[in-house]
Amino acid sequence: MNTNEIKKYKKHLKLSKRQRNILVGLLLGDGHLETQDSGRTYRLKIEHGVHQSDYVEWLFQEFKEWTRQTKPYHKKRNNGLESVGFTTYSHASFRFYGQQFYKNKKKVIPLLIHKLITPIGLAIWFMDDGSRKSLRHKTYIFHTLGYAKQELELVTKALNKCFSVNTKLHRQKENYWRIYILSESSEQFKKIVEPYVKNILSMKNKLSNTLPKK
């Protein structure tokens, strides 16, 4: 499509409820919104290692009408590793999420997280940033080292309020924290996210026997 055709096409784009719910999980995790016009519009960028190609393909299909790509791109990073991903059109439909999840160009957890998080969003976040605590444990951790403690406290309250999942924050290094799902809530948590995780081969082992990220 040429530029005028793209502009016309984008006017009819609208995020579905499912896409909005997935987007929240992506922004809690490894997804990024980028703006090139001072916040009037944003575009979503997804990129993972090649070993998670099936996960990227699944996300691509969920947002297929939002990108001019016909399939996820493959590229080699500077460190020699290969990654896969896609980028959507810039669009005003992403603006609310850009305003909620970014402050001064830094990703944050919004005050409204208890109203935004849903089961599929929680599952997406887990697939991006979660793992089993260890091979010896039957519970789970979110590796949330990029967020401030006060932001993570918002999430712990939301997980309890929305899903009856109880958590604690574990200190990691001096000023970094991870979310730890209490053992008493591990089965409840698994019940919520498993319907989404189990069908993605590169992700389903996160619920069974993978070690945490280092």
MDAnalysis code that builds the backbone (N, CA, C; Angstrom):
import MDAnalysis as mda
import numpy as np

u = mda.Universe.empty(642, n_residues=214, atom_resindex=np.repeat(np.arange(214), 3), trajectory=True)
u.add_TopologyAttr("name", ["N", "CA", "C"] * 214)
u.add_TopologyAttr("resid", np.arange(1, 215))
u.add_TopologyAttr("resname", ["MET", "ASN", "THR", "ASN", "GLU", "ILE", "LYS", "LYS", "TYR", "LYS", "LYS", "HIS", "LEU", "LYS", "LEU", "SER", "LYS", "ARG", "GLN", "ARG", "ASN", "ILE", "LEU", "VAL", "GLY", "LEU", "LEU", "LEU", "GLY", "ASP", "GLY", "HIS", "LEU", "GLU", "THR", "GLN", "ASP", "SER", "GLY", "ARG", "THR", "TYR", "ARG", "LEU", "LYS", "ILE", "GLU", "HIS", "GLY", "VAL", "HIS", "GLN", "SER", "ASP", "TYR", "VAL", "GLU", "TRP", "LEU", "PHE", "GLN", "GLU", "PHE", "LYS", "GLU", "TRP", "THR", "ARG", "GLN", "THR", "LYS", "PRO", "TYR", "HIS", "LYS", "LYS", "ARG", "ASN", "ASN", "GLY", "LEU", "GLU", "SER", "VAL", "GLY", "PHE", "THR", "THR", "TYR", "SER", "HIS", "ALA", "SER", "PHE", "ARG", "PHE", "TYR", "GLY", "GLN", "GLN", "PHE", "TYR", "LYS", "ASN", "LYS", "LYS", "LYS", "VAL", "ILE", "PRO", "LEU", "LEU", "ILE", "HIS", "LYS", "LEU", "ILE", "THR", "PRO", "ILE", "GLY", "LEU", "ALA", "ILE", "TRP", "PHE", "MET", "ASP", "ASP", "GLY", "SER", "ARG", "LYS", "SER", "LEU", "ARG", "HIS", "LYS", "THR", "TYR", "ILE", "PHE", "HIS", "THR", "LEU", "GLY", "TYR", "ALA", "LYS", "GLN", "GLU", "LEU", "GLU", "LEU", "VAL", "THR", "LYS", "ALA", "LEU", "ASN", "LYS", "CYS", "PHE", "SER", "VAL", "ASN", "THR", "LYS", "LEU", "HIS", "ARG", "GLN", "LYS", "GLU", "ASN", "TYR", "TRP", "ARG", "ILE", "TYR", "ILE", "LEU", "SER", "GLU", "SER", "SER", "GLU", "GLN", "PHE", "LYS", "LYS", "ILE", "VAL", "GLU", "PRO", "TYR", "VAL", "LYS", "ASN", "ILE", "LEU", "SER", "MET", "LYS", "ASN", "LYS", "LEU", "SER", "ASN", "THR", "LEU", "PRO", "LYS", "LYS"])
u.atoms.positions = np.array([
    [0.831, -1.199, 0.000],
    [0.000, 0.000, 0.000],
    [0.865, 1.247, 0.000],
    [0.418, 2.279, -0.708],
    [1.136, 3.547, -0.670],
    [0.712, 4.343, 0.565],
    [1.319, 5.517, 0.753],
    [1.088, 6.308, 1.963],
    [-0.377, 6.670, 2.151],
    [-1.037, 7.117, 1.103],
    [-2.447, 7.499, 1.201],
    [-3.332, 6.299, 1.520],
    [-3.013, 5.166, 0.927],
    [-3.786, 3.955, 1.200],
    [-3.614, 3.529, 2.656],
    [-2.394, 3.669, 3.182],
    [-2.140, 3.313, 4.576],
    [-2.917, 4.226, 5.517],
    [-2.924, 5.527, 5.233],
    [-3.666, 6.479, 6.060],
    [-5.154, 6.133, 6.080],
    [-5.679, 5.807, 4.920],
    [-7.088, 5.446, 4.821],
    [-7.363, 4.154, 5.582],
    [-6.469, 3.193, 5.448],
    [-6.627, 1.905, 6.120],
    [-6.597, 2.078, 7.634],
    [-5.671, 2.892, 8.136],
    [-5.502, 3.067, 9.581],
    [-6.712, 3.720, 10.237],
    [-7.471, 4.494, 9.476],
    [-8.655, 5.159, 10.034],
    [-9.694, 4.157, 10.516],
    [-9.672, 2.972, 9.957],
    [-10.663, 1.959, 10.298],
    [-10.157, 0.966, 11.347],
    [-8.906, 1.127, 11.781],
    [-8.361, 0.228, 12.788],
    [-8.886, 0.585, 14.175],
    [-9.209, -0.429, 14.935],
    [-9.653, -0.243, 16.308],
    [-9.232, -1.453, 17.127],
    [-8.628, -1.208, 18.281],
    [-8.190, -2.309, 19.137],
    [-9.404, -3.053, 19.686],
    [-9.400, -4.367, 19.553],
    [-10.457, -5.181, 20.154],
    [-10.207, -5.311, 21.653],
    [-11.200, -5.764, 22.366],
    [-11.045, -5.976, 23.807],
    [-9.919, -6.963, 24.088],
    [-9.848, -8.031, 23.317],
    [-8.793, -9.025, 23.494],
    [-7.417, -8.402, 23.240],
    [-7.304, -7.611, 22.195],
    [-6.027, -6.961, 21.898],
    [-5.626, -6.003, 23.009],
    [-6.588, -5.272, 23.562],
    [-6.279, -4.370, 24.665],
    [-5.783, -5.152, 25.884],
    [-6.417, -6.270, 26.152],
    [-6.008, -7.084, 27.297],
    [-4.611, -7.674, 27.103],
    [-4.330, -8.123, 25.890],
    [-2.995, -8.640, 25.580],
    [-1.962, -7.522, 25.693],
    [-2.314, -6.351, 25.195],
    [-1.396, -5.210, 25.221],
    [-0.967, -4.873, 26.641],
    [-1.879, -4.929, 27.593],
    [-1.524, -4.651, 28.985],
    [-0.464, -5.632, 29.477],
    [-0.642, -6.904, 29.174],
    [0.363, -7.895, 29.570],
    [1.706, -7.649, 28.915],
    [1.691, -7.282, 27.643],
    [2.934, -7.005, 26.927],
    [3.668, -5.814, 27.523],
    [2.921, -4.790, 27.921],
    [3.569, -3.593, 28.457],
    [4.074, -3.811, 29.877],
    [3.449, -4.699, 30.620],
    [4.019, -5.093, 31.907],
    [5.316, -5.864, 31.692],
    [5.398, -6.582, 30.573],
    [6.550, -7.415, 30.279],
    [7.527, -6.783, 29.312],
    [7.772, -7.470, 28.196],
    [8.853, -7.080, 27.288],
    [8.408, -6.227, 26.106],
    [7.114, -5.983, 25.961],
    [6.638, -5.155, 24.862],
    [6.950, -3.683, 25.084],
    [7.035, -2.937, 23.989],
    [7.356, -1.509, 24.077],
    [6.442, -0.703, 23.170],
    [6.054, 0.476, 23.638],
    [5.385, 1.454, 22.804],
    [6.360, 2.567, 22.480],
    [6.378, 2.965, 21.218],
    [7.276, 4.028, 20.757],
    [6.449, 5.128, 20.106],
    [6.812, 6.376, 20.370],
    [6.138, 7.501, 19.730],
    [7.136, 8.324, 18.938],
    [6.701, 8.796, 17.795],
    [7.540, 9.629, 16.938],
    [6.930, 11.007, 16.724],
    [5.849, 11.297, 17.458],
    [5.175, 12.594, 17.298],
    [4.735, 13.163, 18.648],
    [5.622, 13.045, 19.628],
    [5.399, 13.621, 20.961],
    [4.143, 13.103, 21.647],
    [3.840, 11.827, 21.436],
    [2.761, 11.200, 22.176],
    [1.386, 11.254, 21.528],
    [1.287, 11.770, 20.322],
    [-0.020, 11.783, 19.656],
    [-0.401, 10.377, 19.193],
    [0.582, 9.664, 18.687],
    [0.367, 8.267, 18.305],
    [1.533, 7.425, 18.832],
    [1.294, 6.131, 18.918],
    [2.326, 5.181, 19.365],
    [2.271, 3.952, 18.467],
    [3.381, 3.227, 18.452],
    [3.400, 1.933, 17.783],
    [3.942, 0.900, 18.755],
    [3.475, -0.333, 18.610],
    [3.899, -1.430, 19.467],
    [5.052, -2.176, 18.817],
    [6.096, -2.438, 19.597],
    [7.229, -3.214, 19.110],
    [7.414, -4.453, 19.973],
    [7.498, -5.598, 19.307],
    [7.701, -6.886, 19.965],
    [8.978, -7.513, 19.408],
    [9.847, -7.975, 20.290],
    [11.061, -8.669, 19.832],
    [11.517, -9.650, 20.895],
    [11.805, -10.882, 20.460],
    [12.276, -11.936, 21.353],
    [13.373, -12.732, 20.647],
    [14.049, -13.558, 21.418],
    [15.045, -14.440, 20.851],
    [14.403, -15.461, 19.926],
    [15.188, -15.974, 18.991],
    [14.658, -16.871, 17.973],
    [14.062, -18.137, 18.581],
    [14.510, -18.538, 19.766],
    [13.964, -19.735, 20.406],
    [12.518, -19.537, 20.858],
    [12.033, -18.292, 20.829],
    [10.639, -18.003, 21.160],
    [9.844, -17.576, 19.923],
    [10.253, -18.087, 18.772],
    [9.604, -17.723, 17.511],
    [8.125, -18.069, 17.507],
    [7.746, -19.188, 18.133],
    [6.332, -19.567, 18.131],
    [5.494, -18.585, 18.941],
    [6.066, -18.053, 20.013],
    [5.377, -17.046, 20.822],
    [5.198, -15.756, 20.034],
    [6.245, -15.338, 19.343],
    [6.159, -14.123, 18.521],
    [5.148, -14.311, 17.393],
    [5.143, -15.474, 16.790],
    [4.180, -15.755, 15.721],
    [2.745, -15.690, 16.259],
    [2.531, -16.205, 17.455],
    [1.198, -16.152, 18.070],
    [0.782, -14.702, 18.301],
    [1.689, -13.892, 18.828],
    [1.387, -12.474, 19.038],
    [1.159, -11.756, 17.711],
    [1.960, -12.112, 16.713],
    [1.802, -11.504, 15.389],
    [0.403, -11.764, 14.837],
    [-0.080, -12.972, 14.994],
    [-1.418, -13.290, 14.507],
    [-2.485, -12.507, 15.265],
    [-2.242, -12.233, 16.546],
    [-3.194, -11.467, 17.345],
    [-3.277, -10.004, 16.883],
    [-2.169, -9.475, 16.337],
    [-2.128, -8.069, 15.913],
    [-1.888, -7.935, 14.411],
    [-2.213, -8.968, 13.666],
    [-1.838, -9.027, 12.262],
    [-2.338, -7.831, 11.458],
    [-3.571, -7.385, 11.730],
    [-4.120, -6.269, 10.947],
    [-3.479, -4.934, 11.300],
    [-2.668, -4.926, 12.354],
    [-2.024, -3.687, 12.800],
    [-0.624, -3.497, 12.233],
    [-0.157, -4.412, 11.425],
    [1.193, -4.297, 10.881],
    [1.180, -4.525, 9.372],
    [2.090, -3.870, 8.687],
    [2.201, -4.079, 7.246],
    [3.095, -5.267, 6.924],
    [3.721, -5.870, 7.945],
    [4.529, -7.066, 7.729],
    [3.619, -8.242, 7.387],
    [4.131, -9.152, 6.598],
    [3.385, -10.374, 6.291],
    [3.767, -11.512, 7.232],
    [4.869, -11.325, 7.965],
    [5.319, -12.291, 8.958],
    [6.349, -11.593, 9.846],
    [6.654, -12.148, 11.018],
    [7.669, -11.528, 11.880],
    [9.024, -11.462, 11.191],
    [9.769, -10.405, 11.473],
    [11.109, -10.265, 10.901],
    [12.108, -11.118, 11.683],
    [13.198, -11.466, 11.038],
    [14.333, -12.138, 11.672],
    [15.554, -11.252, 11.474],
    [16.328, -11.068, 12.517],
    [17.560, -10.292, 12.370],
    [18.604, -10.769, 13.367],
    [19.860, -10.493, 13.036],
    [20.950, -10.815, 13.947],
    [21.311, -9.592, 14.773],
    [21.419, -9.775, 16.084],
    [21.790, -8.690, 16.972],
    [23.304, -8.473, 16.906],
    [23.757, -7.407, 17.546],
    [25.194, -7.106, 17.568],
    [26.006, -8.201, 18.256],
    [25.362, -8.911, 19.203],
    [26.072, -9.988, 19.903],
    [26.051, -11.300, 19.138],
    [25.493, -11.280, 17.924],
    [25.477, -12.467, 17.090],
    [24.250, -13.338, 17.252],
    [23.445, -13.076, 18.274],
    [22.234, -13.852, 18.490],
    [21.135, -13.387, 17.543],
    [20.239, -14.298, 17.204],
    [19.160, -13.974, 16.283],
    [17.880, -13.661, 17.046],
    [17.132, -12.669, 16.572],
    [15.874, -12.315, 17.210],
    [14.767, -12.254, 16.163],
    [13.537, -12.333, 16.642],
    [12.365, -12.248, 15.782],
    [11.405, -11.227, 16.383],
    [10.614, -10.571, 15.536],
    [9.700, -9.578, 16.078],
    [8.857, -8.917, 15.008],
    [8.112, -7.933, 15.446],
    [7.305, -7.145, 14.517],
    [6.990, -5.796, 15.151],
    [6.609, -4.856, 14.310],
    [6.235, -3.507, 14.741],
    [4.906, -3.149, 14.094],
    [4.011, -2.554, 14.868],
    [2.709, -2.171, 14.332],
    [2.768, -0.794, 13.680],
    [1.669, -0.403, 13.060],
    [1.506, 0.975, 12.625],
    [1.485, 1.888, 13.842],
    [1.920, 3.115, 13.681],
    [1.684, 4.142, 14.693],
    [0.207, 4.523, 14.638],
    [-0.420, 4.625, 15.812],
    [-1.864, 4.854, 15.823],
    [-2.286, 5.484, 17.139],
    [-3.303, 6.317, 17.079],
    [-3.810, 6.983, 18.278],
    [-4.462, 6.017, 19.257],
    [-4.851, 4.832, 18.789],
    [-5.468, 3.850, 19.681],
    [-4.527, 3.378, 20.782],
    [-3.239, 3.509, 20.567],
    [-2.258, 3.109, 21.576],
    [-1.960, 4.229, 22.578],
    [-2.500, 5.428, 22.335],
    [-2.102, 6.601, 23.125],
    [-2.440, 6.450, 24.609],
    [-3.631, 5.972, 24.926],
    [-4.016, 5.790, 26.324],
    [-2.991, 4.921, 27.048],
    [-2.548, 3.856, 26.405],
    [-1.612, 2.927, 27.036],
    [-0.219, 3.536, 27.127],
    [0.131, 4.329, 26.130],
    [1.400, 5.049, 26.210],
    [1.414, 6.020, 27.371],
    [0.299, 6.697, 27.596],
    [0.204, 7.649, 28.697],
    [0.195, 6.960, 30.046],
    [-0.374, 5.766, 30.107],
    [-0.461, 5.040, 31.376],
    [0.846, 4.347, 31.751],
    [1.515, 3.782, 30.755],
    [2.668, 2.924, 31.038],
    [4.021, 3.620, 30.881],
    [4.027, 4.897, 30.499],
    [5.295, 5.614, 30.339],
    [5.216, 6.980, 31.008],
    [6.213, 7.271, 31.810],
    [6.365, 8.584, 32.419],
    [7.797, 9.051, 32.173],
    [7.926, 10.205, 31.522],
    [9.260, 10.720, 31.176],
    [10.079, 9.692, 30.416],
    [9.397, 9.007, 29.475],
    [10.014, 8.019, 28.586],
    [10.473, 6.746, 29.307],
    [10.101, 6.578, 30.554],
    [10.451, 5.388, 31.325],
    [9.187, 4.563, 31.571],
    [9.300, 3.251, 31.388],
    [8.148, 2.395, 31.600],
    [7.819, 2.319, 33.091],
    [6.532, 2.420, 33.407],
    [6.061, 2.367, 34.785],
    [4.828, 1.462, 34.847],
    [4.438, 1.094, 36.056],
    [3.184, 0.383, 36.273],
    [2.121, 1.413, 36.632],
    [1.036, 1.471, 35.879],
    [0.042, 2.533, 36.103],
    [-0.776, 2.327, 37.373],
    [-1.286, 3.423, 37.901],
    [-2.140, 3.367, 39.082],
    [-3.416, 2.574, 38.811],
    [-3.816, 2.529, 37.552],
    [-5.046, 1.828, 37.175],
    [-4.840, 0.346, 36.892],
    [-3.709, -0.219, 37.278],
    [-3.404, -1.593, 36.894],
    [-4.479, -2.569, 37.351],
    [-5.119, -2.303, 38.484],
    [-6.171, -3.203, 38.981],
    [-7.389, -3.205, 38.065],
    [-7.555, -2.165, 37.253],
    [-8.659, -2.096, 36.297],
    [-8.265, -2.609, 34.921],
    [-6.986, -2.734, 34.683],
    [-6.486, -3.089, 33.350],
    [-6.099, -4.556, 33.217],
    [-5.637, -5.175, 34.294],
    [-5.096, -6.536, 34.191],
    [-6.222, -7.559, 34.108],
    [-6.076, -8.516, 33.224],
    [-7.045, -9.589, 33.001],
    [-6.295, -10.918, 32.965],
    [-7.003, -12.047, 32.972],
    [-6.297, -13.338, 32.918],
    [-5.321, -13.472, 31.753],
    [-5.740, -13.069, 30.553],
    [-4.826, -13.209, 29.417],
    [-3.655, -12.236, 29.540],
    [-3.895, -11.054, 30.096],
    [-2.798, -10.118, 30.325],
    [-1.802, -10.660, 31.327],
    [-2.305, -11.283, 32.385],
    [-1.426, -11.891, 33.382],
    [-0.602, -13.012, 32.763],
    [-1.233, -13.809, 31.906],
    [-0.516, -14.904, 31.238],
    [0.570, -14.376, 30.310],
    [0.277, -13.314, 29.568],
    [1.276, -12.711, 28.687],
    [2.457, -12.203, 29.509],
    [2.174, -11.516, 30.592],
    [3.244, -11.007, 31.451],
    [4.095, -12.154, 31.979],
    [3.448, -13.247, 32.381],
    [4.192, -14.408, 32.866],
    [5.075, -14.985, 31.772],
    [4.543, -15.074, 30.553],
    [5.348, -15.624, 29.458],
    [6.548, -14.726, 29.157],
    [6.390, -13.432, 29.334],
    [7.500, -12.498, 29.107],
    [8.519, -12.532, 30.244],
    [8.037, -12.471, 31.482],
    [8.936, -12.204, 32.618],
    [8.872, -13.232, 33.739],
    [8.113, -14.290, 33.579],
    [7.934, -15.234, 34.675],
    [8.684, -16.530, 34.494],
    [8.730, -17.309, 35.586],
    [9.324, -18.641, 35.549],
    [8.959, -19.385, 36.827],
    [9.244, -20.684, 36.854],
    [9.228, -21.405, 38.122],
    [10.304, -20.813, 39.020],
    [10.068, -20.823, 40.330],
    [11.072, -20.306, 41.254],
    [12.364, -21.106, 41.120],
    [12.244, -22.421, 41.045],
    [13.391, -23.299, 40.787],
    [12.840, -24.683, 40.512],
    [13.706, -25.599, 40.156],
    [13.270, -26.975, 39.921],
    [12.756, -27.637, 41.191],
    [13.166, -27.101, 42.337],
    [12.763, -27.700, 43.611],
    [11.456, -27.128, 44.145],
    [10.997, -26.036, 43.581],
    [9.831, -25.353, 44.110],
    [8.625, -25.511, 43.184],
    [7.447, -25.380, 43.761],
    [6.209, -25.518, 43.009],
    [5.487, -24.178, 42.834],
    [6.231, -23.113, 42.937],
    [5.609, -21.813, 42.769],
    [6.407, -20.970, 41.777],
    [6.021, -19.707, 41.619],
    [6.479, -18.926, 40.479],
    [6.981, -17.546, 40.889],
    [7.776, -16.971, 39.980],
    [8.365, -15.652, 40.203],
    [8.194, -14.813, 38.941],
    [7.944, -13.520, 39.145],
    [8.027, -12.548, 38.063],
    [9.331, -11.773, 38.248],
    [10.149, -11.739, 37.200],
    [11.444, -11.071, 37.261],
    [11.255, -9.604, 36.866],
    [10.896, -8.817, 37.855],
    [10.432, -7.438, 37.643],
    [11.486, -6.418, 38.041],
    [12.729, -6.626, 37.637],
    [13.833, -5.800, 38.132],
    [13.790, -4.364, 37.626],
    [12.975, -4.067, 36.632],
    [12.954, -2.713, 36.090],
    [11.995, -1.764, 36.780],
    [11.201, -2.275, 37.716],
    [10.182, -1.449, 38.354],
    [10.551, -1.087, 39.790],
    [10.042, 0.054, 40.241],
    [10.256, 0.495, 41.619],
    [9.375, -0.327, 42.561],
    [9.785, -0.402, 43.813],
    [9.046, -1.182, 44.804],
    [7.606, -0.704, 44.931],
    [7.409, 0.626, 44.935],
    [6.061, 1.171, 45.095],
    [5.148, 0.750, 43.942],
    [5.709, 0.645, 42.743],
    [4.922, 0.206, 41.600],
    [4.535, -1.258, 41.739],
    [5.467, -2.066, 42.191],
    [5.193, -3.490, 42.345],
    [4.185, -3.748, 43.452],
    [4.152, -2.886, 44.439],
    [3.146, -3.027, 45.493],
    [1.746, -2.838, 44.925],
    [1.608, -1.987, 43.905],
    [0.324, -1.835, 43.226],
    [-0.094, -3.160, 42.582],
    [0.868, -3.843, 41.986],
    [0.568, -5.099, 41.308],
    [0.194, -6.176, 42.314],
    [0.910, -6.263, 43.421],
    [0.595, -7.298, 44.407],
    [-0.829, -7.129, 44.918],
    [-1.245, -5.883, 45.121],
    [-2.625, -5.628, 45.555],
    [-3.616, -6.011, 44.455],
    [-3.270, -5.704, 43.207],
    [-4.153, -6.025, 42.087],
    [-4.303, -7.536, 41.917],
    [-3.210, -8.278, 42.071],
    [-3.272, -9.732, 41.923],
    [-4.169, -10.352, 42.988],
    [-4.119, -9.806, 44.189],
    [-4.979, -10.298, 45.253],
    [-6.427, -9.928, 44.999],
    [-6.669, -8.680, 44.611],
    [-8.031, -8.193, 44.406],
    [-8.701, -8.840, 43.202],
    [-7.979, -8.971, 42.121],
    [-8.568, -9.445, 40.862],
    [-8.580, -10.962, 40.723],
    [-7.582, -11.629, 41.306],
    [-7.419, -13.065, 41.053],
    [-7.301, -13.909, 42.321],
    [-7.349, -13.280, 43.501],
    [-7.153, -14.002, 44.773],
    [-5.815, -14.721, 44.800],
    [-4.813, -14.093, 44.213],
    [-3.441, -14.622, 44.208],
    [-2.607, -13.784, 45.170],
    [-2.027, -14.447, 46.162],
    [-1.228, -13.758, 47.172],
    [0.253, -13.816, 46.803],
    [0.922, -12.696, 46.971],
    [2.320, -12.572, 46.570],
    [3.124, -11.834, 47.631],
    [4.443, -11.894, 47.481],
    [5.361, -11.079, 48.269],
    [6.423, -10.525, 47.340],
    [7.062, -9.447, 47.758],
    [8.196, -8.905, 47.025],
    [9.477, -9.424, 47.640],
    [10.356, -9.938, 46.813],
    [11.672, -10.408, 47.253],
    [12.738, -9.448, 46.751],
    [13.593, -9.007, 47.643],
    [14.671, -8.115, 47.246],
    [15.695, -8.870, 46.411],
    [16.105, -8.248, 45.330],
    [17.135, -8.806, 44.451],
    [18.179, -7.722, 44.260],
    [19.346, -7.900, 44.793],
    [20.370, -6.870, 44.837],
    [19.890, -5.740, 45.748],
    [20.440, -4.544, 45.608],
    [20.157, -3.501, 46.584],
    [18.779, -2.878, 46.430],
    [18.432, -2.451, 45.232],
    [17.175, -1.738, 45.033],
    [16.293, -2.373, 43.965],
    [16.420, -3.677, 43.773],
    [15.628, -4.380, 42.782],
    [14.763, -5.426, 43.467],
    [13.579, -5.630, 42.908],
    [12.610, -6.513, 43.541],
    [11.983, -7.448, 42.521],
    [11.598, -8.644, 42.990],
    [10.862, -9.598, 42.178],
    [9.555, -9.941, 42.887],
    [8.551, -10.298, 42.108],
    [7.273, -10.724, 42.675],
    [7.289, -12.241, 42.837],
    [7.024, -12.679, 44.052],
    [7.027, -14.100, 44.385],
    [5.592, -14.538, 44.670],
    [5.105, -15.512, 43.910],
    [3.771, -16.070, 44.156],
    [3.877, -17.018, 45.352],
    [3.118, -16.744, 46.405],
    [3.168, -17.607, 47.579],
    [2.698, -19.011, 47.224],
    [3.295, -20.000, 47.878],
    [2.971, -21.400, 47.575],
    [1.489, -21.684, 47.692],
    [0.844, -21.027, 48.636],
    [-0.589, -21.241, 48.847],
    [-1.428, -20.793, 47.657],
    [-0.859, -19.927, 46.811],
    [-1.577, -19.404, 45.648],
    [-1.068, -19.957, 44.328],
    [-0.094, -20.853, 44.373],
    [0.534, -21.317, 43.135],
    [-0.446, -22.052, 42.226],
    [-1.305, -22.888, 42.793],
    [-2.264, -23.622, 41.966],
    [-3.322, -22.693, 41.391],
    [-3.749, -21.718, 42.175],
    [-4.708, -20.735, 41.682],
    [-4.101, -19.937, 40.530],
    [-2.846, -19.522, 40.697],
    [-2.156, -18.781, 39.632],
    [-2.036, -19.640, 38.377],
    [-1.611, -20.878, 38.543],
    [-1.447, -21.770, 37.398],
    [-2.763, -21.975, 36.669],
    [-3.843, -22.110, 37.421],
    [-5.164, -22.312, 36.831],
    [-5.561, -21.136, 35.940],
    [-5.150, -19.929, 36.331],
    [-5.504, -18.720, 35.578],
    [-4.729, -18.621, 34.273],
    [-3.418, -18.875, 34.329],
    [-2.579, -18.612, 33.150],
    [-2.408, -19.815, 32.233],
    [-2.602, -21.018, 32.741],
    [-2.314, -22.214, 31.952],
    [-3.102, -22.303, 30.651],
    [-4.378, -21.915, 30.594],
    [-5.107, -22.013, 29.323],
    [-4.446, -21.258, 28.175],
    [-3.699, -20.220, 28.477],
    [-3.028, -19.422, 27.447],
    [-1.601, -19.899, 27.202],
    [-0.940, -20.365, 28.249],
    [0.470, -20.735, 28.155],
    [0.662, -22.111, 27.534],
    [-0.258, -23.026, 27.795],
    [-0.039, -24.433, 27.450],
    [0.048, -24.696, 25.953],
    [-0.497, -23.801, 25.136],
    [-0.505, -24.029, 23.685],
    [0.703, -23.446, 22.969],
    [1.622, -22.836, 23.713],
    [2.821, -22.258, 23.109],
    [4.025, -23.053, 23.597],
    [4.605, -23.829, 22.716],
    [5.622, -24.811, 23.083],
    [6.791, -24.190, 23.837],
    [7.271, -23.050, 23.371],
    [8.447, -22.441, 24.005],
    [8.136, -21.857, 25.369],
    [6.861, -21.785, 25.749],
    [6.466, -21.156, 27.005],
    [5.899, -22.124, 28.029],
    [5.317, -23.226, 27.580],
    [4.560, -24.062, 28.513],
    [5.427, -24.681, 29.611],
    [6.722, -24.863, 29.338],
    [7.589, -25.423, 30.369],
    [7.822, -24.464, 31.529],
    [7.481, -23.191, 31.332],
    [7.601, -22.245, 32.441],
    [6.713, -22.632, 33.610],
    [5.673, -23.373, 33.328],
    [4.768, -23.818, 34.382],
    [5.182, -25.137, 35.000],
    [6.240, -25.756, 34.452],
    [6.588, -27.086, 34.947],
    [8.022, -27.241, 35.423],
    [8.997, -26.981, 34.556],
    [10.347, -27.399, 34.970],
    [11.470, -26.502, 34.483],
    [11.211, -25.224, 34.269],
    [12.322, -24.354, 33.856],
    [12.896, -23.602, 35.027],
    [14.159, -23.351, 34.959],
    [14.836, -22.557, 35.982],
    [14.583, -21.082, 35.754],
    [14.686, -20.257, 36.805],
    [14.503, -18.816, 36.630],
    [15.549, -18.221, 35.714],
    [15.226, -17.041, 35.145],
    [16.234, -16.300, 34.381],
    [17.360, -15.904, 35.291],
    [18.534, -15.749, 34.712],
    [19.672, -15.287, 35.504],
    [19.874, -13.802, 35.319],
])
